[in-house]
Amino acid sequence: MQLKVTLSKSQKIFLLAVLLSVGVGGVTAATTIGINNDIELNLGAGYSTSATCDPSIDIGFIRSGTTPSNYRYAGFTLTNVDGTNCGDQILRLAVVDKGNVTQQASWVIPPNATNYTYILGTTNLGRIIGTNFYATYSYASIDLSDLSKFAVSIGKF
């Protein structure tokens, strides 16, 4: 028996971005993020974006913990998203740990949105506070050494 699944264009783009990040890697929106007292981690291969409307999204992190031995990624931020060109589209973020556990979030980019920070974290779920746009999904933190890859995509509904 053959199973046929029909995906929308935005679902295809997101799936492609995730598959590229799992397989061969790609181009990242930011080349480094700072960890362990802002010591830079080179994202390099395995991190990708697929955003034809904005190829220069910045990816940041939210860190928890009190010492380098217990630092964790408590969340991620996406900034410099071009609301003029990407407005009314879906911004997606997928984070994968070393055990291949994937956490995903998405936001509908407001039309002509400028200076928004899209946050995948644990607080203010689903709210827009000032220019902070929080995901409706609560992120489960992971150890700094357990981050495997992530993908960012923007596509139409």
Legacy VTK file of the C-alpha trace (Angstrom):
# vtk DataFile Version 3.0
C-alpha trace
ASCII
DATASET POLYDATA
POINTS 157 float
0.000 0.000 0.000
1.384 3.371 -1.009
0.884 6.409 1.217
0.804 9.820 -0.439
1.241 12.990 1.610
0.615 16.433 0.167
2.623 19.279 1.697
2.139 23.015 1.238
5.024 25.069 -0.134
5.904 26.413 3.335
5.840 22.895 4.804
8.170 21.724 2.030
10.582 24.593 2.706
10.606 23.875 6.438
11.088 20.145 5.876
13.929 20.855 3.463
15.605 23.164 6.007
15.358 20.531 8.735
16.630 17.773 6.450
19.535 19.921 5.305
20.456 20.686 8.896
20.366 16.985 9.766
22.311 15.896 6.699
24.807 18.162 5.067
24.417 21.428 6.929
24.221 24.751 5.202
24.553 28.460 5.663
23.754 29.919 9.039
22.139 33.246 9.841
24.818 33.983 12.417
28.267 32.489 12.319
28.822 32.380 16.078
26.967 32.605 19.348
28.621 33.226 22.683
28.518 30.611 25.443
30.365 29.957 28.702
30.917 33.600 29.622
30.569 34.606 25.974
33.256 32.308 24.594
32.142 31.984 20.989
30.802 28.720 19.579
31.246 28.477 15.821
27.957 27.223 14.434
29.541 26.047 11.190
28.155 23.038 9.319
24.910 21.613 10.573
23.140 24.931 11.079
20.987 26.338 8.342
18.474 28.955 7.409
16.032 28.864 4.568
14.619 32.353 4.385
14.427 33.704 0.861
12.803 36.927 2.038
15.624 37.631 4.542
18.990 35.860 4.345
20.501 37.672 7.362
18.555 36.700 10.485
20.564 36.819 13.721
20.329 33.869 16.117
21.085 34.382 19.796
20.698 32.325 22.939
19.283 32.572 26.437
21.583 30.914 28.941
20.760 29.608 32.393
23.060 28.265 35.097
25.534 29.746 37.507
28.831 28.166 36.428
30.199 26.808 33.141
29.662 23.268 34.405
25.876 23.745 34.628
25.172 26.257 31.847
22.204 25.312 29.662
20.495 26.739 26.602
17.270 28.011 28.153
16.045 29.425 24.867
16.903 31.122 21.598
16.195 34.504 20.021
15.775 35.450 16.374
16.349 39.108 15.517
16.743 41.317 12.445
13.859 39.562 10.680
12.749 41.696 7.737
9.046 42.331 8.407
8.659 44.336 5.202
9.657 41.438 2.944
8.661 38.593 5.290
5.448 40.005 6.795
2.427 37.678 6.954
4.699 34.643 6.581
5.551 31.928 9.094
8.915 32.021 10.865
9.935 28.568 12.130
12.735 27.436 14.411
13.721 23.814 15.039
16.321 22.921 17.693
17.793 19.402 17.745
19.834 17.912 20.587
22.401 15.099 20.386
19.669 12.517 21.077
17.794 13.792 17.960
15.021 15.257 20.108
13.573 18.157 18.130
11.845 21.162 19.642
9.990 23.465 17.247
8.289 26.829 17.390
6.682 29.132 14.855
5.471 32.712 14.680
3.387 34.602 12.120
5.501 37.636 11.265
3.409 40.801 11.559
3.310 42.814 8.322
5.915 45.584 8.297
7.208 44.447 11.699
10.496 46.098 12.573
12.866 45.343 15.418
10.917 42.342 16.724
12.750 39.734 18.779
11.215 36.272 18.319
11.826 34.254 21.491
11.677 30.513 22.082
11.847 30.214 25.862
9.793 29.327 28.910
7.924 32.517 29.844
5.185 34.769 28.431
4.129 32.024 26.020
2.186 33.286 23.006
2.428 36.938 24.033
3.790 40.026 22.344
5.287 42.393 24.903
6.728 45.528 23.350
8.868 44.167 20.529
9.340 40.716 22.106
7.241 38.028 20.390
7.192 34.846 22.488
6.525 31.406 21.002
3.483 29.505 22.223
5.676 26.431 22.719
7.646 26.137 25.987
11.270 25.229 25.350
12.884 22.485 27.471
16.443 23.606 28.176
19.391 21.497 27.099
23.006 21.321 28.238
25.350 23.481 26.179
27.252 20.427 24.969
24.049 18.694 23.823
23.089 21.171 21.093
23.361 19.321 17.801
21.796 21.596 15.181
18.933 23.896 14.386
17.121 25.234 11.362
15.336 28.495 10.681
12.878 28.959 7.843
10.359 31.515 6.660
7.564 30.609 4.319
4.039 31.393 3.322
1.046 29.741 4.967
LINES 1 158
157 0 1 2 3 4 5 6 7 8 9 10 11 12 13 14 15 16 17 18 19 20 21 22 23 24 25 26 27 28 29 30 31 32 33 34 35 36 37 38 39 40 41 42 43 44 45 46 47 48 49 50 51 52 53 54 55 56 57 58 59 60 61 62 63 64 65 66 67 68 69 70 71 72 73 74 75 76 77 78 79 80 81 82 83 84 85 86 87 88 89 90 91 92 93 94 95 96 97 98 99 100 101 102 103 104 105 106 107 108 109 110 111 112 113 114 115 116 117 118 119 120 121 122 123 124 125 126 127 128 129 130 131 132 133 134 135 136 137 138 139 140 141 142 143 144 145 146 147 148 149 150 151 152 153 154 155 156
